[in-house]
Amino acid sequence: MKIDIVAVGTFCNSWPNLVVEVNNQTLFDGEIQNTKSIELEFEKLLQKGNNIVVGMNNKSFGKDNIWDTKTENNVIKEDKTIKILSLKLDGVECKELFNNKFNVKRTDRQPSYFPDVVDSVDVMNYNGYFGFGFDSPLYNSIIKMKFKRDHSDEVSYFSNYTKVFHYDGEEKIIQEIKGNLREIDEKFSDKRSKIRNS
């Protein structure tokens, strides 16, 4: 599997450190200075239960009185962050599979009441990681995750989104309509012929 990542690091005291792991094997562990493109490969995919993790691990929250966020009048002036612009697996953009969930790993003086998961599309403001699981073959798994989703909380007058890619119910309704039209045609064909011929 080919992994292509484009990330942007912002400086505060030092550059942020990005870690990329697949199935608990570290493929990348290095600084992200400004914008960086990273190309990786991973060969040992499992049939089921692969996992990719992209995270940051060197942000200081008060250790040795170093804070990697500088504020002035409650406005952040400098911050150590990493933004993931793109994450492609075998050429397919997969960043949306993070589902906007960033898993926080609390360190130093970061409060214990701080949430374990924060909403974030692609920015790492804390130590922690984005991640998702997938199966082999990769393309089949990505298609299922991207397009065959449970939409049971969405309501539509025209369609049932809980059955995305399942057309059995619709096919049955179409066949019933065709049967009703045939029956109507058979019942009224003689009357229509008489009306036309008169």
Z-matrix of the N, CA and C atoms (Angstrom, degrees):
N
C 1 1.461
C 2 1.522 1 108.49
N 3 1.315 2 115.99 1 132.57
C 4 1.463 3 121.53 2 177.39
C 5 1.534 4 108.56 3 -95.94
N 6 1.317 5 116.18 4 133.83
C 7 1.469 6 122.26 5 -179.60
C 8 1.518 7 108.28 6 -120.47
N 9 1.333 8 116.21 7 122.88
C 10 1.470 9 121.81 8 177.70
C 11 1.514 10 108.36 9 -120.23
N 12 1.328 11 115.73 10 123.68
C 13 1.466 12 121.50 11 -178.71
C 14 1.528 13 108.96 12 -125.34
N 15 1.326 14 115.40 13 135.87
C 16 1.471 15 120.99 14 170.31
C 17 1.521 16 105.94 15 -118.91
N 18 1.341 17 115.61 16 120.81
C 19 1.464 18 121.24 17 -176.36
C 20 1.518 19 110.70 18 -130.85
N 21 1.338 20 115.47 19 151.77
C 22 1.464 21 121.86 20 178.08
C 23 1.527 22 107.77 21 -122.18
N 24 1.333 23 116.29 22 123.93
C 25 1.458 24 121.29 23 176.76
C 26 1.515 25 110.81 24 -103.12
N 27 1.338 26 115.93 25 145.54
C 28 1.466 27 120.62 26 173.59
C 29 1.526 28 108.34 27 -116.76
N 30 1.321 29 115.84 28 142.45
C 31 1.456 30 123.64 29 -171.80
C 32 1.524 31 111.64 30 -90.96
N 33 1.336 32 115.96 31 133.67
C 34 1.459 33 122.85 32 166.68
C 35 1.523 34 106.44 33 -154.05
N 36 1.308 35 117.39 34 106.83
C 37 1.464 36 125.68 35 -174.37
C 38 1.530 37 112.15 36 71.66
N 39 1.316 38 117.33 37 -39.36
C 40 1.466 39 123.00 38 175.05
C 41 1.528 40 107.65 39 -160.47
N 42 1.326 41 115.12 40 171.12
C 43 1.462 42 118.87 41 178.39
C 44 1.526 43 109.73 42 -79.94
N 45 1.325 44 117.40 43 151.17
C 46 1.461 45 120.08 44 178.90
C 47 1.529 46 111.23 45 -72.63
N 48 1.322 47 114.43 46 155.19
C 49 1.464 48 121.23 47 -179.23
C 50 1.532 49 109.81 48 -111.05
N 51 1.328 50 116.06 49 125.16
C 52 1.455 51 122.23 50 -179.80
C 53 1.525 52 109.55 51 -100.49
N 54 1.338 53 115.45 52 138.18
C 55 1.459 54 121.77 53 175.46
C 56 1.526 55 107.77 54 -124.46
N 57 1.340 56 116.15 55 132.45
C 58 1.465 57 121.83 56 176.66
C 59 1.526 58 107.50 57 -122.43
N 60 1.329 59 115.51 58 125.67
C 61 1.460 60 121.09 59 178.87
C 62 1.516 61 109.78 60 -128.99
N 63 1.333 62 115.32 61 143.53
C 64 1.459 63 121.66 62 169.44
C 65 1.519 64 106.65 63 -126.59
N 66 1.324 65 115.63 64 126.73
C 67 1.472 66 122.03 65 -179.33
C 68 1.537 67 111.73 66 49.70
N 69 1.336 68 115.37 67 44.61
C 70 1.473 69 123.92 68 177.69
C 71 1.526 70 114.28 69 66.67
N 72 1.314 71 117.49 70 14.45
C 73 1.466 72 120.96 71 174.27
C 74 1.524 73 108.86 72 -106.18
N 75 1.316 74 117.68 73 124.88
C 76 1.459 75 122.15 74 -178.56
C 77 1.525 76 109.59 75 -76.36
N 78 1.340 77 115.33 76 121.85
C 79 1.462 78 121.25 77 178.90
C 80 1.524 79 111.92 78 -102.72
N 81 1.342 80 116.31 79 -23.94
C 82 1.461 81 120.83 80 -179.24
C 83 1.520 82 108.27 81 -150.67
N 84 1.327 83 115.91 82 138.25
C 85 1.462 84 122.01 83 176.82
C 86 1.525 85 105.81 84 -152.15
N 87 1.346 86 116.28 85 95.30
C 88 1.458 87 118.48 86 -176.01
C 89 1.516 88 113.35 87 -164.82
N 90 1.328 89 114.74 88 168.86
C 91 1.466 90 122.18 89 -179.19
C 92 1.525 91 111.52 90 -69.73
N 93 1.321 92 113.19 91 147.85
C 94 1.465 93 120.29 92 173.04
C 95 1.521 94 106.59 93 -115.45
N 96 1.326 95 115.84 94 104.34
C 97 1.460 96 121.43 95 177.75
C 98 1.518 97 108.64 96 -102.02
N 99 1.330 98 115.39 97 117.30
C 100 1.463 99 121.48 98 -176.30
C 101 1.530 100 109.17 99 56.21
N 102 1.344 101 118.39 100 -131.13
C 103 1.464 102 121.18 101 -179.28
C 104 1.520 103 109.62 102 -97.62
N 105 1.329 104 115.27 103 131.72
C 106 1.470 105 119.21 104 -177.64
C 107 1.525 106 109.38 105 -136.76
N 108 1.340 107 116.30 106 135.22
C 109 1.466 108 122.32 107 173.20
C 110 1.523 109 108.18 108 -101.81
N 111 1.315 110 115.25 109 133.64
C 112 1.462 111 121.50 110 -177.49
C 113 1.525 112 108.43 111 -124.63
N 114 1.329 113 116.33 112 127.92
C 115 1.462 114 121.51 113 176.96
C 116 1.525 115 108.56 114 -115.98
N 117 1.334 116 116.19 115 124.27
C 118 1.456 117 122.14 116 -177.56
C 119 1.522 118 109.64 117 -132.23
N 120 1.337 119 115.44 118 162.88
C 121 1.460 120 120.60 119 173.95
C 122 1.516 121 108.87 120 -135.98
N 123 1.343 122 114.89 121 146.27
C 124 1.458 123 120.81 122 176.72
C 125 1.517 124 108.00 123 -138.17
N 126 1.329 125 116.88 124 126.72
C 127 1.467 126 121.06 125 -172.10
C 128 1.528 127 113.47 126 -102.84
N 129 1.320 128 118.57 127 -25.88
C 130 1.466 129 121.41 128 -168.06
C 131 1.526 130 112.48 129 -94.05
N 132 1.320 131 116.73 130 56.61
C 133 1.463 132 119.87 131 179.06
C 134 1.519 133 110.62 132 -73.96
N 135 1.324 134 115.36 133 144.28
C 136 1.455 135 122.50 134 176.17
C 137 1.521 136 109.28 135 -90.72
N 138 1.329 137 116.94 136 158.85
C 139 1.470 138 120.16 137 175.35
C 140 1.525 139 110.13 138 -64.10
N 141 1.335 140 116.41 139 -40.28
C 142 1.467 141 121.38 140 -178.52
C 143 1.518 142 109.49 141 -134.63
N 144 1.336 143 116.03 142 146.03
C 145 1.459 144 121.27 143 169.84
C 146 1.517 145 117.20 144 79.60
N 147 1.342 146 117.73 145 30.97
C 148 1.466 147 119.72 146 171.80
C 149 1.524 148 108.64 147 -71.70
N 150 1.328 149 116.17 148 154.45
C 151 1.459 150 120.19 149 -178.37
C 152 1.519 151 109.31 150 -144.37
N 153 1.339 152 116.49 151 132.11
C 154 1.466 153 120.92 152 175.27
C 155 1.519 154 108.33 153 -115.82
N 156 1.331 155 115.49 154 137.51
C 157 1.460 156 122.87 155 -179.46
C 158 1.524 157 107.70 156 -129.89
N 159 1.343 158 115.67 157 131.46
C 160 1.463 159 122.41 158 176.38
C 161 1.520 160 106.17 159 -126.66
N 162 1.350 161 116.85 160 117.87
C 163 1.456 162 118.15 161 -173.06
C 164 1.512 163 115.27 162 -145.78
N 165 1.342 164 114.96 163 173.68
C 166 1.463 165 123.29 164 176.10
C 167 1.527 166 107.18 165 -118.86
N 168 1.368 167 116.80 166 142.59
C 169 1.463 168 117.79 167 -173.91
C 170 1.536 169 115.31 168 -137.05
N 171 1.331 170 118.91 169 10.22
C 172 1.471 171 116.72 170 -175.68
C 173 1.528 172 114.27 171 -126.78
N 174 1.313 173 117.65 172 26.43
C 175 1.463 174 119.51 173 178.48
C 176 1.523 175 109.08 174 -85.99
N 177 1.325 176 116.37 175 129.25
C 178 1.459 177 122.21 176 -177.14
C 179 1.527 178 110.58 177 -95.05
N 180 1.327 179 115.05 178 132.12
C 181 1.465 180 122.21 179 176.86
C 182 1.521 181 109.76 180 -117.94
N 183 1.330 182 116.82 181 58.50
C 184 1.451 183 121.48 182 174.67
C 185 1.509 184 115.81 183 100.59
N 186 1.320 185 118.22 184 -1.07
C 187 1.468 186 119.52 185 177.24
C 188 1.518 187 108.85 186 -65.14
N 189 1.343 188 117.29 187 129.03
C 190 1.469 189 123.40 188 -175.40
C 191 1.528 190 111.33 189 53.87
N 192 1.351 191 115.61 190 33.26
C 193 1.474 192 123.37 191 -179.54
C 194 1.532 193 113.54 192 59.63
N 195 1.319 194 116.37 193 28.87
C 196 1.473 195 120.91 194 175.91
C 197 1.526 196 107.95 195 -108.06
N 198 1.326 197 114.29 196 125.97
C 199 1.465 198 121.71 197 176.37
C 200 1.521 199 107.57 198 -119.53
N 201 1.325 200 115.78 199 125.15
C 202 1.465 201 120.03 200 -178.57
C 203 1.524 202 112.71 201 -89.84
N 204 1.312 203 114.71 202 30.36
C 205 1.462 204 123.04 203 169.73
C 206 1.517 205 106.31 204 -140.83
N 207 1.326 206 116.84 205 127.43
C 208 1.471 207 120.80 206 179.12
C 209 1.520 208 108.60 207 -116.33
N 210 1.339 209 114.44 208 126.48
C 211 1.460 210 120.18 209 -178.78
C 212 1.521 211 110.68 210 -120.32
N 213 1.328 212 113.83 211 157.61
C 214 1.462 213 121.67 212 175.03
C 215 1.518 214 107.05 213 -142.75
N 216 1.334 215 116.40 214 118.84
C 217 1.461 216 121.71 215 -175.93
C 218 1.530 217 111.42 216 54.61
N 219 1.318 218 115.75 217 45.11
C 220 1.467 219 123.30 218 179.36
C 221 1.536 220 113.86 219 62.62
N 222 1.316 221 116.63 220 20.75
C 223 1.465 222 121.21 221 175.61
C 224 1.528 223 107.40 222 -116.04
N 225 1.338 224 116.52 223 128.86
C 226 1.468 225 120.60 224 -179.95
C 227 1.522 226 109.39 225 -71.80
N 228 1.334 227 115.65 226 120.69
C 229 1.461 228 121.94 227 178.87
C 230 1.526 229 111.60 228 -96.86
N 231 1.329 230 116.19 229 -37.48
C 232 1.464 231 121.95 230 176.86
C 233 1.519 232 107.93 231 -138.67
N 234 1.326 233 116.06 232 144.47
C 235 1.465 234 119.38 233 -179.94
C 236 1.525 235 108.98 234 -153.87
N 237 1.307 236 116.09 235 138.85
C 238 1.463 237 120.85 236 175.13
C 239 1.528 238 107.62 237 -87.49
N 240 1.318 239 116.57 238 112.88
C 241 1.461 240 121.55 239 -178.63
C 242 1.526 241 110.09 240 -141.53
N 243 1.317 242 114.45 241 164.45
C 244 1.467 243 121.78 242 169.40
C 245 1.520 244 107.10 243 -130.87
N 246 1.322 245 115.14 244 131.06
C 247 1.466 246 121.25 245 174.97
C 248 1.524 247 107.73 246 -112.45
N 249 1.321 248 116.70 247 127.51
C 250 1.464 249 121.77 248 177.36
C 251 1.524 250 107.47 249 -90.12
N 252 1.326 251 116.48 250 108.85
C 253 1.459 252 120.36 251 178.38
C 254 1.520 253 111.19 252 -78.29
N 255 1.333 254 116.21 253 -34.34
C 256 1.459 255 120.18 254 -177.43
C 257 1.522 256 109.98 255 -155.99
N 258 1.330 257 115.13 256 142.22
C 259 1.467 258 121.94 257 171.18
C 260 1.524 259 106.55 258 -136.94
N 261 1.319 260 116.21 259 108.84
C 262 1.467 261 120.67 260 -178.81
C 263 1.519 262 109.66 261 -113.28
N 264 1.325 263 115.45 262 133.71
C 265 1.454 264 122.74 263 171.97
C 266 1.522 265 107.13 264 -110.09
N 267 1.320 266 116.49 265 119.46
C 268 1.470 267 121.78 266 -175.88
C 269 1.526 268 111.93 267 46.65
N 270 1.329 269 116.20 268 42.89
C 271 1.460 270 121.89 269 174.41
C 272 1.516 271 115.66 270 85.04
N 273 1.330 272 118.69 271 -1.59
C 274 1.470 273 121.78 272 -178.25
C 275 1.523 274 109.27 273 -104.48
N 276 1.339 275 116.88 274 125.93
C 277 1.467 276 121.66 275 178.89
C 278 1.525 277 109.37 276 -65.48
N 279 1.333 278 115.95 277 125.04
C 280 1.470 279 121.38 278 -175.06
C 281 1.525 280 113.33 279 -124.86
N 282 1.309 281 118.44 280 7.19
C 283 1.472 282 120.68 281 -176.77
C 284 1.528 283 111.91 282 -57.65
N 285 1.327 284 116.93 283 -33.85
C 286 1.463 285 119.85 284 -178.28
C 287 1.528 286 112.45 285 -66.44
N 288 1.340 287 117.40 286 -17.17
C 289 1.462 288 120.43 287 179.06
C 290 1.529 289 112.42 288 -72.74
N 291 1.341 290 117.35 289 -9.04
C 292 1.461 291 120.60 290 172.17
C 293 1.528 292 110.63 291 -65.03
N 294 1.344 293 116.63 292 -19.22
C 295 1.474 294 122.67 293 -179.40
C 296 1.523 295 113.22 294 55.55
N 297 1.338 296 116.13 295 30.65
C 298 1.468 297 122.45 296 176.09
C 299 1.525 298 113.24 297 59.56
N 300 1.330 299 117.13 298 27.66
C 301 1.466 300 121.10 299 -179.12
C 302 1.528 301 109.65 300 -117.76
N 303 1.338 302 114.99 301 119.19
C 304 1.459 303 121.33 302 176.85
C 305 1.519 304 108.25 303 -109.32
N 306 1.329 305 116.59 304 124.06
C 307 1.467 306 122.87 305 -178.64
C 308 1.522 307 109.36 306 -89.32
N 309 1.324 308 116.62 307 118.85
C 310 1.464 309 122.67 308 -173.87
C 311 1.526 310 110.41 309 -90.68
N 312 1.336 311 115.63 310 135.02
C 313 1.471 312 121.36 311 170.58
C 314 1.517 313 106.79 312 -110.65
N 315 1.335 314 116.23 313 105.89
C 316 1.466 315 120.81 314 -176.97
C 317 1.525 316 110.71 315 -67.68
N 318 1.338 317 115.67 316 139.31
C 319 1.465 318 121.23 317 177.74
C 320 1.514 319 110.08 318 -139.47
N 321 1.317 320 115.77 319 163.70
C 322 1.464 321 123.69 320 173.30
C 323 1.525 322 110.97 321 51.37
N 324 1.332 323 117.60 322 -125.20
C 325 1.467 324 121.82 323 -175.68
C 326 1.527 325 113.18 324 -96.69
N 327 1.303 326 116.04 325 17.22
C 328 1.462 327 119.09 326 177.06
C 329 1.529 328 107.93 327 -65.39
N 330 1.328 329 118.23 328 128.38
C 331 1.472 330 120.79 329 -172.60
C 332 1.530 331 112.93 330 -58.61
N 333 1.331 332 116.13 331 145.40
C 334 1.464 333 121.22 332 -179.53
C 335 1.523 334 111.62 333 -68.99
N 336 1.339 335 116.97 334 -23.92
C 337 1.466 336 119.79 335 179.10
C 338 1.526 337 112.28 336 -79.58
N 339 1.337 338 116.63 337 -3.36
C 340 1.458 339 119.99 338 -179.75
C 341 1.534 340 108.85 339 -62.80
N 342 1.336 341 118.52 340 140.95
C 343 1.474 342 119.55 341 -175.93
C 344 1.528 343 112.91 342 -65.18
N 345 1.333 344 115.22 343 150.56
C 346 1.462 345 121.12 344 177.72
C 347 1.523 346 111.79 345 -77.31
N 348 1.324 347 116.57 346 -26.87
C 349 1.465 348 121.63 347 -179.78
C 350 1.522 349 108.10 348 -132.29
N 351 1.337 350 116.39 349 131.31
C 352 1.465 351 120.79 350 176.89
C 353 1.522 352 108.73 351 -122.05
N 354 1.323 353 115.44 352 151.62
C 355 1.462 354 120.42 353 176.27
C 356 1.516 355 109.58 354 -74.40
N 357 1.313 356 115.93 355 125.88
C 358 1.452 357 121.78 356 176.24
C 359 1.519 358 108.19 357 -159.28
N 360 1.317 359 116.25 358 130.86
C 361 1.464 360 119.94 359 179.52
C 362 1.519 361 110.10 360 -72.03
N 363 1.350 362 116.90 361 -45.73
C 364 1.466 363 118.59 362 -173.54
C 365 1.530 364 113.97 363 -158.89
N 366 1.344 365 118.31 364 5.90
C 367 1.463 366 120.90 365 -176.57
C 368 1.523 367 110.58 366 -106.73
N 369 1.339 368 115.22 367 133.17
C 370 1.459 369 122.04 368 175.14
C 371 1.524 370 107.76 369 -101.19
N 372 1.323 371 115.76 370 106.09
C 373 1.459 372 121.34 371 177.82
C 374 1.517 373 111.99 372 -96.54
N 375 1.319 374 116.70 373 -8.12
C 376 1.460 375 122.86 374 -175.85
C 377 1.526 376 108.39 375 -136.75
N 378 1.326 377 116.11 376 169.82
C 379 1.457 378 119.78 377 169.13
C 380 1.525 379 107.23 378 -68.56
N 381 1.309 380 115.66 379 135.15
C 382 1.450 381 119.83 380 -178.65
C 383 1.509 382 109.72 381 154.00
N 384 1.340 383 115.96 382 -158.90
C 385 1.461 384 117.83 383 -172.53
C 386 1.521 385 112.77 384 -157.07
N 387 1.335 386 113.66 385 155.54
C 388 1.455 387 123.79 386 163.56
C 389 1.521 388 106.06 387 -97.62
N 390 1.317 389 117.75 388 154.21
C 391 1.449 390 119.01 389 176.07
C 392 1.511 391 112.06 390 -171.19
N 393 1.318 392 115.22 391 164.07
C 394 1.457 393 121.61 392 173.79
C 395 1.525 394 108.82 393 -160.16
N 396 1.321 395 115.02 394 160.75
C 397 1.452 396 121.42 395 178.19
C 398 1.513 397 110.94 396 -104.29
N 399 1.331 398 115.89 397 159.17
C 400 1.467 399 121.28 398 177.93
C 401 1.514 400 108.97 399 -158.17
N 402 1.339 401 115.20 400 162.24
C 403 1.461 402 121.82 401 179.27
C 404 1.520 403 110.14 402 -114.17
N 405 1.322 404 116.28 403 176.22
C 406 1.461 405 121.86 404 172.33
C 407 1.521 406 107.59 405 -107.74
N 408 1.326 407 119.43 406 146.64
C 409 1.457 408 126.61 407 -2.44
C 410 1.526 409 111.95 408 -68.29
N 411 1.326 410 114.22 409 144.15
C 412 1.461 411 122.02 410 -171.79
C 413 1.524 412 112.81 411 -58.16
N 414 1.349 413 117.71 412 -49.38
C 415 1.468 414 119.82 413 -175.10
C 416 1.526 415 111.43 414 -61.42
N 417 1.335 416 117.44 415 -41.37
C 418 1.467 417 119.87 416 178.31
C 419 1.528 418 110.70 417 -60.64
N 420 1.324 419 115.46 418 -43.50
C 421 1.462 420 120.35 419 -179.13
C 422 1.527 421 111.16 420 -64.01
N 423 1.336 422 116.78 421 -43.82
C 424 1.469 423 120.57 422 -179.77
C 425 1.523 424 110.49 423 -63.62
N 426 1.329 425 117.26 424 -43.10
C 427 1.466 426 120.31 425 179.44
C 428 1.521 427 110.40 426 -59.85
N 429 1.325 428 116.94 427 -44.96
C 430 1.471 429 119.78 428 179.35
C 431 1.531 430 111.14 429 -62.15
N 432 1.328 431 116.65 430 -43.54
C 433 1.473 432 119.28 431 -177.52
C 434 1.520 433 111.91 432 -69.96
N 435 1.342 434 117.04 433 -36.81
C 436 1.462 435 119.59 434 -176.25
C 437 1.520 436 112.95 435 -79.82
N 438 1.333 437 117.10 436 -35.88
C 439 1.457 438 118.92 437 -168.56
C 440 1.522 439 115.17 438 -118.72
N 441 1.316 440 118.80 439 -24.07
C 442 1.460 441 120.38 440 -178.75
C 443 1.509 442 108.41 441 -103.48
N 444 1.334 443 115.36 442 80.29
C 445 1.454 444 121.56 443 -174.44
C 446 1.518 445 110.27 444 -111.71
N 447 1.318 446 115.67 445 158.96
C 448 1.454 447 121.12 446 173.97
C 449 1.520 448 108.14 447 -81.54
N 450 1.320 449 115.96 448 115.88
C 451 1.466 450 120.90 449 -179.90
C 452 1.525 451 109.92 450 -113.02
N 453 1.326 452 117.15 451 32.94
C 454 1.458 453 120.41 452 -174.17
C 455 1.520 454 113.20 453 -64.36
N 456 1.332 455 117.61 454 -20.69
C 457 1.464 456 119.26 455 179.14
C 458 1.526 457 111.71 456 -84.44
N 459 1.337 458 117.35 457 -7.59
C 460 1.458 459 121.51 458 177.75
C 461 1.522 460 108.71 459 -95.85
N 462 1.321 461 116.92 460 138.90
C 463 1.448 462 120.77 461 -179.28
C 464 1.513 463 108.52 462 -120.49
N 465 1.330 464 114.84 463 135.85
C 466 1.458 465 119.73 464 176.86
C 467 1.519 466 108.41 465 -138.80
N 468 1.306 467 116.93 466 141.32
C 469 1.455 468 122.27 467 177.84
C 470 1.521 469 110.83 468 -68.83
N 471 1.324 470 116.29 469 -31.43
C 472 1.452 471 120.94 470 -170.12
C 473 1.513 472 114.72 471 -93.93
N 474 1.319 473 119.07 472 -20.25
C 475 1.454 474 118.71 473 -172.35
C 476 1.515 475 110.76 474 -152.16
N 477 1.292 476 115.09 475 162.23
C 478 1.459 477 121.48 476 177.35
C 479 1.517 478 107.51 477 -108.69
N 480 1.328 479 117.89 478 101.66
C 481 1.454 480 122.31 479 -174.35
C 482 1.526 481 113.10 480 -74.96
N 483 1.334 482 117.63 481 -6.18
C 484 1.460 483 118.21 482 175.42
C 485 1.519 484 110.74 483 -74.92
N 486 1.334 485 116.66 484 -10.35
C 487 1.454 486 120.63 485 -177.88
C 488 1.523 487 111.49 486 -114.74
N 489 1.311 488 117.79 487 40.67
C 490 1.453 489 120.48 488 178.53
C 491 1.523 490 108.76 489 -61.95
N 492 1.334 491 116.62 490 130.43
C 493 1.469 492 124.73 491 -178.87
C 494 1.529 493 113.18 492 72.18
N 495 1.331 494 118.86 493 9.40
C 496 1.453 495 121.99 494 175.58
C 497 1.522 496 107.05 495 -119.80
N 498 1.324 497 117.08 496 109.22
C 499 1.456 498 120.81 497 -172.25
C 500 1.529 499 112.88 498 -109.66
N 501 1.328 500 118.33 499 13.38
C 502 1.456 501 121.04 500 -177.47
C 503 1.529 502 111.29 501 -59.29
N 504 1.323 503 117.12 502 -46.79
C 505 1.465 504 120.57 503 -179.35
C 506 1.512 505 112.17 504 -62.62
N 507 1.330 506 116.68 505 -43.22
C 508 1.460 507 120.49 506 179.99
C 509 1.521 508 110.88 507 -66.32
N 510 1.343 509 116.73 508 -39.76
C 511 1.467 510 121.21 509 179.18
C 512 1.525 511 110.70 510 -62.38
N 513 1.323 512 117.14 511 -40.17
C 514 1.463 513 121.64 512 178.73
C 515 1.531 514 110.54 513 -62.95
N 516 1.327 515 116.83 514 -44.00
C 517 1.469 516 121.04 515 179.54
C 518 1.524 517 110.37 516 -63.41
N 519 1.323 518 117.23 517 -42.45
C 520 1.473 519 121.37 518 179.51
C 521 1.527 520 110.05 519 -61.33
N 522 1.341 521 117.51 520 -43.40
C 523 1.471 522 120.82 521 179.84
C 524 1.529 523 110.71 522 -64.81
N 525 1.351 524 117.74 523 -37.91
C 526 1.464 525 120.97 524 177.02
C 527 1.525 526 110.93 525 -63.38
N 528 1.325 527 117.29 526 -42.18
C 529 1.468 528 121.42 527 178.76
C 530 1.522 529 110.34 528 -63.63
N 531 1.339 530 117.16 529 -44.34
C 532 1.466 531 120.67 530 178.58
C 533 1.530 532 110.93 531 -61.15
N 534 1.333 533 116.29 532 -40.72
C 535 1.466 534 120.16 533 177.80
C 536 1.515 535 111.60 534 -63.03
N 537 1.338 536 117.02 535 -43.12
C 538 1.473 537 121.12 536 178.18
C 539 1.517 538 110.84 537 -62.95
N 540 1.322 539 117.34 538 -40.65
C 541 1.476 540 120.27 539 179.06
C 542 1.523 541 111.36 540 -65.63
N 543 1.349 542 117.11 541 -39.43
C 544 1.470 543 120.23 542 177.40
C 545 1.526 544 110.49 543 -62.71
N 546 1.342 545 115.63 544 -43.47
C 547 1.462 546 120.37 545 -179.95
C 548 1.521 547 111.25 546 -62.43
N 549 1.321 548 117.44 547 -43.77
C 550 1.468 549 122.05 548 178.09
C 551 1.516 550 109.80 549 -62.66
N 552 1.330 551 116.71 550 -42.76
C 553 1.454 552 120.99 551 -179.15
C 554 1.524 553 110.72 552 -62.50
N 555 1.350 554 116.23 553 -41.70
C 556 1.464 555 119.93 554 179.90
C 557 1.524 556 110.99 555 -65.97
N 558 1.331 557 118.24 556 -40.87
C 559 1.465 558 122.34 557 -177.25
C 560 1.533 559 112.02 558 -68.74
N 561 1.326 560 116.41 559 -37.97
C 562 1.454 561 118.96 560 -171.71
C 563 1.523 562 113.75 561 -107.03
N 564 1.300 563 119.67 562 4.92
C 565 1.467 564 120.14 563 -176.55
C 566 1.520 565 111.14 564 -66.44
N 567 1.362 566 118.89 565 -38.38
C 568 1.467 567 120.91 566 179.09
C 569 1.521 568 110.67 567 -64.63
N 570 1.351 569 117.60 568 -42.41
C 571 1.472 570 121.18 569 -179.08
C 572 1.528 571 110.09 570 -64.86
N 573 1.348 572 117.79 571 -41.47
C 574 1.465 573 120.24 572 179.76
C 575 1.513 574 110.58 573 -64.62
N 576 1.325 575 116.98 574 -39.13
C 577 1.468 576 120.94 575 179.45
C 578 1.526 577 110.28 576 -62.88
N 579 1.335 578 117.03 577 -43.52
C 580 1.477 579 120.55 578 179.45
C 581 1.507 580 111.35 579 -63.71
N 582 1.361 581 117.26 580 -41.17
C 583 1.466 582 121.57 581 179.61
C 584 1.527 583 109.88 582 -65.10
N 585 1.325 584 116.94 583 -43.12
C 586 1.472 585 120.59 584 -179.68
C 587 1.522 586 110.52 585 -64.46
N 588 1.321 587 116.39 586 -40.73
C 589 1.462 588 120.29 587 -175.13
C 590 1.517 589 113.41 588 -78.63
N 591 1.327 590 119.00 589 -12.29
C 592 1.473 591 119.83 590 -178.23
C 593 1.487 592 112.88 591 -85.29
